[in-house]
Amino acid sequence: MHGRMENLLRTCTCIFILFLIAGVCCTAEDKENVKLPVIINTWPFVDANKQAVKTLSNGGTVLDAIEQGCTVCEVEQCDGSVGYGGSPDENGETTLDAMIMDGDTHDVGSVGCLRNVKSAISVARSVMEHTSQTLLVGSLATDFAREMGFTVEDLSTNKSKLIWNEWRDKNCQPNFWNPDTVSPDPREFCGPYHNKSSSFDSHTEKRVKLEKHNHDTIGMIIVDANGRIACGTTTNGLNHKIPGRVGDSPIVGAGCYVEKGVGGAAATGDGDIMMRFLPSYRVVQSMKSGMSPTDAVKEALDHIASYYPSFNGALIGVNVNGDYGGGGHGFSPFPATVYNPTLDNSTVIDY
């Protein structure tokens, strides 16, 4: 009897050890296969990505993570192209564009040319949650923000004032006016400008070459472990833009777009060109038809380039399975920041 008990104990011990080994192996293999949650944003804005990861890990929703991640860039003034104190317009004023979108409900809130309020992404979320509207713009968007309890303050800084003064000293070069249709000649003089002729080719390509720090909108997409999805954008737009300009960032389907059960996409670059093609929407619909995120991004960029070969732009995309991709046109390389359980940390990837 004693010998039988010893054999039984040995057998049970061996089985237990095998279960432990199998469990460890399965855990390691499972981790390699886990793609969700995934958080991806344009450009190497690692702090924003890390904040989104933290918010999600602490039980926040995908909308919370989008808002708080984008807020980090607004506070840090990422690359000078997000948040206060950057990209002064022709009058020297910094204005902000932002959007947030819920993939489950298709609810959206956005603001364009927001004046005197730093927290553009949070104001956009307030539009989504407290109104039945989608987009508010300009000074009246500022009035709404004030009513919602946001602080109204000057968005200019010594740096943005210096940028504007140097631009004025260079005869307002570069600018976004068409020299064929306005006078005085915007290639040589500052404005104000006046209509010179109503007869012109509407497709005359008067583009300012986008340089570093003049395109770095943060666009972020999150898919959580349950497949819930959201996206958001925030930016201060283009340096020396014409006052009143609204870019692609707050435009649904242009700045970003998400669809339940499919995935999401976000854009950065020459927004005045890109918004004409709704590239984020196009990427999501291509993924819906079976394309990978990488192929869908390439197809959307190639489509824009067939009309505007010299445009600068980039896209990121992610599907609900956690597969992600990105690509750029005129940006080489185009960096994006990604987190998922396999990567462990927020990681910059070049496309």
Contacts in CASP RR format, 6 or more apart in sequence:
PFRMAT RR
TARGET T0000
AUTHOR 0000-0000-0000
METHOD contacts of the structure
MODEL  1
MHGRMENLLRTCTCIFILFLIAGVCCTAEDKENVKLPVIINTWPFVDANK
QAVKTLSNGGTVLDAIEQGCTVCEVEQCDGSVGYGGSPDENGETTLDAMI
MDGDTHDVGSVGCLRNVKSAISVARSVMEHTSQTLLVGSLATDFAREMGF
TVEDLSTNKSKLIWNEWRDKNCQPNFWNPDTVSPDPREFCGPYHNKSSSF
DSHTEKRVKLEKHNHDTIGMIIVDANGRIACGTTTNGLNHKIPGRVGDSP
IVGAGCYVEKGVGGAAATGDGDIMMRFLPSYRVVQSMKSGMSPTDAVKEA
LDHIASYYPSFNGALIGVNVNGDYGGGGHGFSPFPATVYNPTLDNSTVID
Y
31 341 0 8 1.000
31 342 0 8 1.000
32 342 0 8 1.000
34 340 0 8 1.000
34 341 0 8 1.000
34 342 0 8 1.000
35 321 0 8 1.000
35 322 0 8 1.000
35 323 0 8 1.000
35 340 0 8 1.000
35 341 0 8 1.000
35 342 0 8 1.000
36 223 0 8 1.000
36 224 0 8 1.000
36 225 0 8 1.000
36 227 0 8 1.000
36 321 0 8 1.000
36 322 0 8 1.000
36 340 0 8 1.000
36 341 0 8 1.000
37 56 0 8 1.000
37 222 0 8 1.000
37 223 0 8 1.000
37 224 0 8 1.000
37 225 0 8 1.000
37 339 0 8 1.000
37 340 0 8 1.000
37 341 0 8 1.000
38 222 0 8 1.000
38 223 0 8 1.000
38 318 0 8 1.000
38 322 0 8 1.000
38 324 0 8 1.000
38 338 0 8 1.000
38 339 0 8 1.000
38 340 0 8 1.000
39 49 0 8 1.000
39 52 0 8 1.000
39 53 0 8 1.000
39 56 0 8 1.000
39 65 0 8 1.000
39 220 0 8 1.000
39 221 0 8 1.000
39 222 0 8 1.000
39 338 0 8 1.000
39 339 0 8 1.000
39 340 0 8 1.000
39 346 0 8 1.000
40 49 0 8 1.000
40 220 0 8 1.000
40 221 0 8 1.000
40 222 0 8 1.000
40 316 0 8 1.000
40 317 0 8 1.000
40 318 0 8 1.000
40 324 0 8 1.000
40 325 0 8 1.000
40 336 0 8 1.000
40 337 0 8 1.000
40 338 0 8 1.000
40 339 0 8 1.000
41 48 0 8 1.000
41 49 0 8 1.000
41 52 0 8 1.000
41 218 0 8 1.000
41 219 0 8 1.000
41 220 0 8 1.000
41 221 0 8 1.000
41 266 0 8 1.000
41 316 0 8 1.000
41 336 0 8 1.000
41 337 0 8 1.000
42 216 0 8 1.000
42 217 0 8 1.000
42 218 0 8 1.000
42 219 0 8 1.000
42 220 0 8 1.000
42 266 0 8 1.000
42 267 0 8 1.000
42 268 0 8 1.000
42 314 0 8 1.000
42 316 0 8 1.000
42 336 0 8 1.000
43 78 0 8 1.000
43 79 0 8 1.000
43 216 0 8 1.000
43 218 0 8 1.000
43 268 0 8 1.000
43 335 0 8 1.000
43 336 0 8 1.000
43 337 0 8 1.000
44 335 0 8 1.000
44 336 0 8 1.000
44 337 0 8 1.000
44 348 0 8 1.000
45 72 0 8 1.000
45 73 0 8 1.000
45 78 0 8 1.000
45 79 0 8 1.000
45 82 0 8 1.000
45 218 0 8 1.000
45 337 0 8 1.000
46 337 0 8 1.000
46 346 0 8 1.000
46 348 0 8 1.000
47 72 0 8 1.000
47 73 0 8 1.000
47 76 0 8 1.000
48 69 0 8 1.000
48 70 0 8 1.000
48 72 0 8 1.000
48 73 0 8 1.000
48 76 0 8 1.000
48 78 0 8 1.000
48 218 0 8 1.000
48 220 0 8 1.000
48 337 0 8 1.000
49 69 0 8 1.000
49 220 0 8 1.000
49 337 0 8 1.000
49 338 0 8 1.000
49 339 0 8 1.000
49 346 0 8 1.000
50 339 0 8 1.000
50 346 0 8 1.000
51 65 0 8 1.000
51 68 0 8 1.000
51 69 0 8 1.000
51 71 0 8 1.000
51 72 0 8 1.000
52 65 0 8 1.000
52 66 0 8 1.000
52 68 0 8 1.000
52 69 0 8 1.000
52 220 0 8 1.000
52 222 0 8 1.000
52 339 0 8 1.000
53 65 0 8 1.000
53 339 0 8 1.000
53 346 0 8 1.000
55 64 0 8 1.000
55 65 0 8 1.000
55 68 0 8 1.000
55 69 0 8 1.000
56 62 0 8 1.000
56 64 0 8 1.000
56 65 0 8 1.000
56 222 0 8 1.000
56 224 0 8 1.000
61 224 0 8 1.000
61 228 0 8 1.000
61 230 0 8 1.000
62 102 0 8 1.000
62 222 0 8 1.000
62 223 0 8 1.000
62 224 0 8 1.000
62 228 0 8 1.000
62 229 0 8 1.000
62 230 0 8 1.000
63 100 0 8 1.000
63 102 0 8 1.000
63 125 0 8 1.000
63 230 0 8 1.000
65 222 0 8 1.000
65 230 0 8 1.000
66 100 0 8 1.000
66 121 0 8 1.000
66 220 0 8 1.000
66 222 0 8 1.000
66 230 0 8 1.000
66 231 0 8 1.000
66 232 0 8 1.000
67 100 0 8 1.000
67 121 0 8 1.000
67 122 0 8 1.000
67 125 0 8 1.000
69 220 0 8 1.000
70 98 0 8 1.000
70 121 0 8 1.000
70 218 0 8 1.000
70 219 0 8 1.000
70 220 0 8 1.000
70 232 0 8 1.000
70 233 0 8 1.000
70 234 0 8 1.000
71 119 0 8 1.000
71 121 0 8 1.000
71 122 0 8 1.000
73 82 0 8 1.000
73 83 0 8 1.000
73 218 0 8 1.000
73 234 0 8 1.000
74 82 0 8 1.000
74 83 0 8 1.000
74 84 0 8 1.000
74 96 0 8 1.000
74 118 0 8 1.000
74 119 0 8 1.000
74 120 0 8 1.000
74 121 0 8 1.000
74 234 0 8 1.000
75 83 0 8 1.000
75 118 0 8 1.000
76 82 0 8 1.000
77 83 0 8 1.000
77 84 0 8 1.000
77 85 0 8 1.000
77 86 0 8 1.000
78 216 0 8 1.000
78 218 0 8 1.000
79 212 0 8 1.000
79 213 0 8 1.000
79 216 0 8 1.000
80 86 0 8 1.000
80 87 0 8 1.000
80 213 0 8 1.000
80 216 0 8 1.000
80 236 0 8 1.000
81 87 0 8 1.000
81 213 0 8 1.000
81 214 0 8 1.000
81 215 0 8 1.000
81 216 0 8 1.000
81 217 0 8 1.000
81 235 0 8 1.000
81 236 0 8 1.000
81 237 0 8 1.000
82 216 0 8 1.000
82 217 0 8 1.000
82 218 0 8 1.000
82 234 0 8 1.000
82 235 0 8 1.000
82 236 0 8 1.000
83 94 0 8 1.000
83 96 0 8 1.000
83 118 0 8 1.000
83 120 0 8 1.000
83 155 0 8 1.000
83 234 0 8 1.000
83 235 0 8 1.000
83 236 0 8 1.000
84 94 0 8 1.000
84 96 0 8 1.000
84 118 0 8 1.000
84 155 0 8 1.000
84 156 0 8 1.000
84 157 0 8 1.000
84 236 0 8 1.000
85 94 0 8 1.000
85 155 0 8 1.000
85 156 0 8 1.000
85 157 0 8 1.000
85 159 0 8 1.000
85 160 0 8 1.000
85 236 0 8 1.000
86 94 0 8 1.000
86 157 0 8 1.000
86 159 0 8 1.000
86 160 0 8 1.000
86 163 0 8 1.000
86 236 0 8 1.000
86 239 0 8 1.000
87 94 0 8 1.000
87 160 0 8 1.000
87 214 0 8 1.000
87 236 0 8 1.000
87 237 0 8 1.000
87 238 0 8 1.000
87 239 0 8 1.000
87 240 0 8 1.000
87 241 0 8 1.000
88 94 0 8 1.000
88 156 0 8 1.000
88 160 0 8 1.000
88 161 0 8 1.000
88 163 0 8 1.000
88 164 0 8 1.000
88 167 0 8 1.000
88 239 0 8 1.000
88 240 0 8 1.000
89 95 0 8 1.000
89 240 0 8 1.000
89 241 0 8 1.000
89 242 0 8 1.000
89 243 0 8 1.000
89 244 0 8 1.000
89 245 0 8 1.000
90 172 0 8 1.000
90 175 0 8 1.000
90 191 0 8 1.000
90 240 0 8 1.000
90 241 0 8 1.000
90 242 0 8 1.000
90 243 0 8 1.000
91 243 0 8 1.000
92 156 0 8 1.000
92 160 0 8 1.000
92 161 0 8 1.000
92 164 0 8 1.000
93 115 0 8 1.000
93 155 0 8 1.000
93 156 0 8 1.000
93 243 0 8 1.000
94 155 0 8 1.000
94 156 0 8 1.000
94 160 0 8 1.000
94 236 0 8 1.000
95 112 0 8 1.000
95 113 0 8 1.000
95 114 0 8 1.000
95 115 0 8 1.000
95 138 0 8 1.000
95 155 0 8 1.000
95 236 0 8 1.000
95 237 0 8 1.000
95 244 0 8 1.000
96 111 0 8 1.000
96 112 0 8 1.000
96 113 0 8 1.000
96 114 0 8 1.000
96 117 0 8 1.000
96 118 0 8 1.000
96 120 0 8 1.000
96 155 0 8 1.000
96 234 0 8 1.000
96 235 0 8 1.000
96 236 0 8 1.000
96 237 0 8 1.000
97 110 0 8 1.000
97 111 0 8 1.000
97 112 0 8 1.000
97 113 0 8 1.000
97 114 0 8 1.000
97 120 0 8 1.000
97 233 0 8 1.000
97 234 0 8 1.000
97 235 0 8 1.000
97 236 0 8 1.000
97 237 0 8 1.000
97 246 0 8 1.000
97 247 0 8 1.000
97 249 0 8 1.000
97 250 0 8 1.000
98 110 0 8 1.000
98 111 0 8 1.000
98 112 0 8 1.000
98 114 0 8 1.000
98 120 0 8 1.000
98 121 0 8 1.000
98 123 0 8 1.000
98 124 0 8 1.000
98 232 0 8 1.000
98 233 0 8 1.000
98 234 0 8 1.000
98 235 0 8 1.000
98 249 0 8 1.000
98 250 0 8 1.000
99 108 0 8 1.000
99 109 0 8 1.000
99 110 0 8 1.000
99 111 0 8 1.000
99 124 0 8 1.000
99 232 0 8 1.000
99 233 0 8 1.000
99 234 0 8 1.000
99 249 0 8 1.000
99 250 0 8 1.000
99 251 0 8 1.000
99 252 0 8 1.000
99 255 0 8 1.000
99 256 0 8 1.000
100 108 0 8 1.000
100 109 0 8 1.000
100 110 0 8 1.000
100 121 0 8 1.000
100 124 0 8 1.000
100 125 0 8 1.000
100 128 0 8 1.000
100 230 0 8 1.000
100 231 0 8 1.000
100 232 0 8 1.000
101 107 0 8 1.000
101 108 0 8 1.000
101 109 0 8 1.000
101 230 0 8 1.000
101 231 0 8 1.000
101 232 0 8 1.000
101 252 0 8 1.000
101 256 0 8 1.000
101 257 0 8 1.000
101 258 0 8 1.000
102 108 0 8 1.000
102 128 0 8 1.000
102 230 0 8 1.000
102 258 0 8 1.000
103 228 0 8 1.000
103 229 0 8 1.000
103 230 0 8 1.000
103 231 0 8 1.000
103 258 0 8 1.000
103 259 0 8 1.000
103 260 0 8 1.000
104 228 0 8 1.000
104 229 0 8 1.000
104 260 0 8 1.000
106 259 0 8 1.000
106 260 0 8 1.000
107 128 0 8 1.000
108 128 0 8 1.000
108 134 0 8 1.000
108 252 0 8 1.000
109 124 0 8 1.000
109 125 0 8 1.000
109 127 0 8 1.000
109 128 0 8 1.000
109 133 0 8 1.000
109 134 0 8 1.000
109 135 0 8 1.000
110 124 0 8 1.000
110 127 0 8 1.000
110 134 0 8 1.000
110 135 0 8 1.000
110 136 0 8 1.000
110 250 0 8 1.000
110 251 0 8 1.000
110 252 0 8 1.000
111 120 0 8 1.000
111 123 0 8 1.000
111 124 0 8 1.000
111 127 0 8 1.000
111 135 0 8 1.000
111 136 0 8 1.000
111 137 0 8 1.000
111 138 0 8 1.000
111 141 0 8 1.000
111 145 0 8 1.000
111 250 0 8 1.000
112 135 0 8 1.000
112 136 0 8 1.000
112 137 0 8 1.000
112 138 0 8 1.000
112 141 0 8 1.000
112 246 0 8 1.000
112 247 0 8 1.000
112 250 0 8 1.000
113 137 0 8 1.000
113 138 0 8 1.000
113 141 0 8 1.000
113 244 0 8 1.000
113 245 0 8 1.000
113 246 0 8 1.000
114 120 0 8 1.000
114 123 0 8 1.000
114 137 0 8 1.000
114 138 0 8 1.000
114 141 0 8 1.000
114 142 0 8 1.000
114 145 0 8 1.000
115 138 0 8 1.000
115 139 0 8 1.000
115 141 0 8 1.000
115 142 0 8 1.000
115 155 0 8 1.000
116 142 0 8 1.000
116 152 0 8 1.000
116 153 0 8 1.000
116 154 0 8 1.000
116 155 0 8 1.000
117 123 0 8 1.000
117 142 0 8 1.000
117 145 0 8 1.000
117 146 0 8 1.000
117 150 0 8 1.000
117 151 0 8 1.000
117 152 0 8 1.000
117 153 0 8 1.000
117 155 0 8 1.000
118 151 0 8 1.000
118 153 0 8 1.000
118 155 0 8 1.000
119 145 0 8 1.000
119 150 0 8 1.000
120 234 0 8 1.000
121 232 0 8 1.000
121 233 0 8 1.000
121 234 0 8 1.000
122 150 0 8 1.000
123 141 0 8 1.000
123 144 0 8 1.000
123 145 0 8 1.000
123 148 0 8 1.000
123 150 0 8 1.000
124 232 0 8 1.000
124 234 0 8 1.000
124 250 0 8 1.000
126 144 0 8 1.000
126 145 0 8 1.000
126 148 0 8 1.000
126 150 0 8 1.000
127 133 0 8 1.000
127 134 0 8 1.000
127 135 0 8 1.000
127 136 0 8 1.000
127 144 0 8 1.000
130 148 0 8 1.000
134 252 0 8 1.000
135 250 0 8 1.000
135 251 0 8 1.000
136 144 0 8 1.000
137 246 0 8 1.000
138 244 0 8 1.000
142 152 0 8 1.000
145 152 0 8 1.000
146 152 0 8 1.000
163 239 0 8 1.000
164 240 0 8 1.000
167 173 0 8 1.000
167 239 0 8 1.000
167 240 0 8 1.000
168 190 0 8 1.000
171 188 0 8 1.000
171 189 0 8 1.000
171 190 0 8 1.000
172 186 0 8 1.000
172 189 0 8 1.000
172 190 0 8 1.000
172 191 0 8 1.000
172 240 0 8 1.000
173 187 0 8 1.000
174 208 0 8 1.000
174 209 0 8 1.000
174 240 0 8 1.000
175 186 0 8 1.000
175 208 0 8 1.000
175 240 0 8 1.000
175 242 0 8 1.000
176 206 0 8 1.000
176 208 0 8 1.000
176 238 0 8 1.000
176 240 0 8 1.000
176 241 0 8 1.000
176 242 0 8 1.000
176 245 0 8 1.000
176 272 0 8 1.000
177 186 0 8 1.000
177 193 0 8 1.000
177 206 0 8 1.000
177 242 0 8 1.000
178 186 0 8 1.000
178 200 0 8 1.000
178 204 0 8 1.000
178 206 0 8 1.000
179 185 0 8 1.000
179 186 0 8 1.000
179 187 0 8 1.000
179 206 0 8 1.000
180 196 0 8 1.000
180 197 0 8 1.000
180 200 0 8 1.000
180 201 0 8 1.000
180 204 0 8 1.000
180 206 0 8 1.000
181 195 0 8 1.000
181 196 0 8 1.000
181 197 0 8 1.000
181 200 0 8 1.000
182 193 0 8 1.000
182 194 0 8 1.000
182 195 0 8 1.000
182 196 0 8 1.000
183 193 0 8 1.000
183 194 0 8 1.000
183 196 0 8 1.000
184 191 0 8 1.000
184 193 0 8 1.000
186 193 0 8 1.000
205 308 0 8 1.000
205 310 0 8 1.000
207 270 0 8 1.000
207 273 0 8 1.000
207 308 0 8 1.000
207 310 0 8 1.000
207 311 0 8 1.000
208 238 0 8 1.000
209 312 0 8 1.000
210 238 0 8 1.000
210 269 0 8 1.000
210 270 0 8 1.000
210 312 0 8 1.000
213 239 0 8 1.000
214 238 0 8 1.000
214 239 0 8 1.000
215 268 0 8 1.000
215 269 0 8 1.000
215 270 0 8 1.000
215 312 0 8 1.000
215 313 0 8 1.000
215 331 0 8 1.000
216 235 0 8 1.000
216 268 0 8 1.000
217 233 0 8 1.000
217 234 0 8 1.000
217 235 0 8 1.000
217 237 0 8 1.000
217 249 0 8 1.000
217 255 0 8 1.000
217 267 0 8 1.000
217 268 0 8 1.000
217 269 0 8 1.000
218 233 0 8 1.000
218 234 0 8 1.000
218 235 0 8 1.000
218 268 0 8 1.000
219 231 0 8 1.000
219 232 0 8 1.000
219 233 0 8 1.000
219 234 0 8 1.000
219 249 0 8 1.000
219 255 0 8 1.000
219 256 0 8 1.000
219 266 0 8 1.000
219 267 0 8 1.000
219 268 0 8 1.000
219 316 0 8 1.000
220 231 0 8 1.000
220 232 0 8 1.000
220 233 0 8 1.000
220 256 0 8 1.000
220 266 0 8 1.000
221 229 0 8 1.000
221 230 0 8 1.000
221 231 0 8 1.000
221 232 0 8 1.000
221 256 0 8 1.000
221 258 0 8 1.000
221 263 0 8 1.000
221 264 0 8 1.000
221 265 0 8 1.000
221 266 0 8 1.000
221 316 0 8 1.000
221 317 0 8 1.000
221 318 0 8 1.000
222 229 0 8 1.000
222 230 0 8 1.000
222 231 0 8 1.000
223 229 0 8 1.000
223 263 0 8 1.000
223 318 0 8 1.000
223 319 0 8 1.000
223 320 0 8 1.000
223 322 0 8 1.000
227 261 0 8 1.000
227 320 0 8 1.000
229 258 0 8 1.000
229 259 0 8 1.000
229 260 0 8 1.000
229 261 0 8 1.000
229 263 0 8 1.000
229 264 0 8 1.000
229 320 0 8 1.000
230 258 0 8 1.000
231 256 0 8 1.000
231 257 0 8 1.000
231 258 0 8 1.000
231 264 0 8 1.000
231 265 0 8 1.000
231 266 0 8 1.000
231 280 0 8 1.000
232 256 0 8 1.000
232 266 0 8 1.000
233 249 0 8 1.000
233 250 0 8 1.000
233 255 0 8 1.000
233 256 0 8 1.000
233 266 0 8 1.000
234 249 0 8 1.000
235 247 0 8 1.000
235 249 0 8 1.000
237 245 0 8 1.000
237 247 0 8 1.000
237 249 0 8 1.000
238 245 0 8 1.000
238 247 0 8 1.000
245 272 0 8 1.000
247 271 0 8 1.000
247 272 0 8 1.000
247 275 0 8 1.000
248 254 0 8 1.000
248 255 0 8 1.000
248 267 0 8 1.000
248 271 0 8 1.000
248 272 0 8 1.000
248 274 0 8 1.000
248 275 0 8 1.000
249 255 0 8 1.000
249 271 0 8 1.000
251 275 0 8 1.000
251 278 0 8 1.000
252 281 0 8 1.000
253 278 0 8 1.000
253 279 0 8 1.000
253 280 0 8 1.000
253 281 0 8 1.000
254 267 0 8 1.000
254 271 0 8 1.000
254 274 0 8 1.000
254 275 0 8 1.000
254 277 0 8 1.000
254 278 0 8 1.000
254 279 0 8 1.000
254 280 0 8 1.000
254 281 0 8 1.000
255 266 0 8 1.000
255 267 0 8 1.000
255 274 0 8 1.000
255 275 0 8 1.000
255 280 0 8 1.000
256 264 0 8 1.000
256 265 0 8 1.000
256 266 0 8 1.000
256 267 0 8 1.000
256 280 0 8 1.000
257 264 0 8 1.000
257 265 0 8 1.000
257 266 0 8 1.000
257 278 0 8 1.000
257 280 0 8 1.000
257 281 0 8 1.000
257 283 0 8 1.000
257 284 0 8 1.000
258 264 0 8 1.000
258 265 0 8 1.000
258 284 0 8 1.000
259 284 0 8 1.000
259 288 0 8 1.000
261 320 0 8 1.000
262 284 0 8 1.000
262 287 0 8 1.000
262 288 0 8 1.000
262 319 0 8 1.000
262 320 0 8 1.000
263 284 0 8 1.000
263 287 0 8 1.000
263 317 0 8 1.000
263 318 0 8 1.000
263 319 0 8 1.000
263 320 0 8 1.000
264 280 0 8 1.000
264 283 0 8 1.000
264 284 0 8 1.000
264 287 0 8 1.000
264 317 0 8 1.000
264 318 0 8 1.000
264 319 0 8 1.000
265 279 0 8 1.000
265 280 0 8 1.000
265 281 0 8 1.000
265 283 0 8 1.000
265 284 0 8 1.000
265 287 0 8 1.000
265 293 0 8 1.000
265 296 0 8 1.000
265 297 0 8 1.000
265 300 0 8 1.000
265 315 0 8 1.000
265 316 0 8 1.000
265 317 0 8 1.000
265 318 0 8 1.000
266 280 0 8 1.000
266 315 0 8 1.000
266 316 0 8 1.000
266 317 0 8 1.000
267 274 0 8 1.000
267 279 0 8 1.000
267 280 0 8 1.000
267 313 0 8 1.000
267 314 0 8 1.000
267 315 0 8 1.000
268 313 0 8 1.000
268 314 0 8 1.000
268 315 0 8 1.000
269 312 0 8 1.000
269 313 0 8 1.000
269 314 0 8 1.000
269 331 0 8 1.000
270 308 0 8 1.000
270 311 0 8 1.000
270 312 0 8 1.000
270 313 0 8 1.000
273 304 0 8 1.000
273 308 0 8 1.000
273 311 0 8 1.000
274 304 0 8 1.000
274 311 0 8 1.000
274 313 0 8 1.000
277 300 0 8 1.000
277 303 0 8 1.000
277 304 0 8 1.000
277 307 0 8 1.000
279 300 0 8 1.000
279 301 0 8 1.000
279 303 0 8 1.000
279 304 0 8 1.000
279 315 0 8 1.000
280 315 0 8 1.000
282 296 0 8 1.000
282 299 0 8 1.000
282 300 0 8 1.000
282 303 0 8 1.000
283 293 0 8 1.000
283 296 0 8 1.000
283 297 0 8 1.000
283 299 0 8 1.000
283 300 0 8 1.000
283 315 0 8 1.000
283 317 0 8 1.000
284 296 0 8 1.000
286 295 0 8 1.000
286 296 0 8 1.000
286 299 0 8 1.000
286 300 0 8 1.000
287 293 0 8 1.000
287 296 0 8 1.000
287 317 0 8 1.000
287 319 0 8 1.000
291 299 0 8 1.000
292 319 0 8 1.000
292 323 0 8 1.000
292 325 0 8 1.000
293 316 0 8 1.000
293 317 0 8 1.000
293 318 0 8 1.000
293 319 0 8 1.000
293 323 0 8 1.000
293 324 0 8 1.000
293 325 0 8 1.000
293 326 0 8 1.000
294 325 0 8 1.000
294 326 0 8 1.000
294 327 0 8 1.000
296 317 0 8 1.000
297 315 0 8 1.000
297 316 0 8 1.000
297 317 0 8 1.000
297 325 0 8 1.000
297 326 0 8 1.000
297 327 0 8 1.000
297 328 0 8 1.000
298 327 0 8 1.000
300 315 0 8 1.000
301 313 0 8 1.000
301 314 0 8 1.000
301 315 0 8 1.000
301 327 0 8 1.000
301 328 0 8 1.000
301 329 0 8 1.000
302 329 0 8 1.000
304 311 0 8 1.000
304 313 0 8 1.000
304 329 0 8 1.000
305 311 0 8 1.000
305 329 0 8 1.000
311 329 0 8 1.000
311 330 0 8 1.000
312 329 0 8 1.000
312 330 0 8 1.000
312 331 0 8 1.000
313 328 0 8 1.000
313 329 0 8 1.000
313 330 0 8 1.000
313 331 0 8 1.000
313 334 0 8 1.000
314 326 0 8 1.000
314 327 0 8 1.000
314 328 0 8 1.000
314 329 0 8 1.000
314 331 0 8 1.000
314 334 0 8 1.000
314 351 0 8 1.000
315 326 0 8 1.000
315 327 0 8 1.000
315 328 0 8 1.000
316 324 0 8 1.000
316 325 0 8 1.000
316 326 0 8 1.000
316 327 0 8 1.000
316 336 0 8 1.000
317 324 0 8 1.000
317 325 0 8 1.000
317 326 0 8 1.000
318 324 0 8 1.000
318 325 0 8 1.000
322 340 0 8 1.000
324 338 0 8 1.000
325 336 0 8 1.000
325 351 0 8 1.000
326 334 0 8 1.000
326 336 0 8 1.000
326 351 0 8 1.000
327 334 0 8 1.000
327 351 0 8 1.000
328 334 0 8 1.000
328 351 0 8 1.000
333 350 0 8 1.000
333 351 0 8 1.000
334 350 0 8 1.000
334 351 0 8 1.000
335 348 0 8 1.000
335 349 0 8 1.000
335 350 0 8 1.000
335 351 0 8 1.000
336 348 0 8 1.000
336 349 0 8 1.000
336 351 0 8 1.000
337 346 0 8 1.000
337 347 0 8 1.000
337 348 0 8 1.000
337 349 0 8 1.000
338 346 0 8 1.000
338 347 0 8 1.000
338 349 0 8 1.000
339 345 0 8 1.000
339 346 0 8 1.000
339 347 0 8 1.000
END
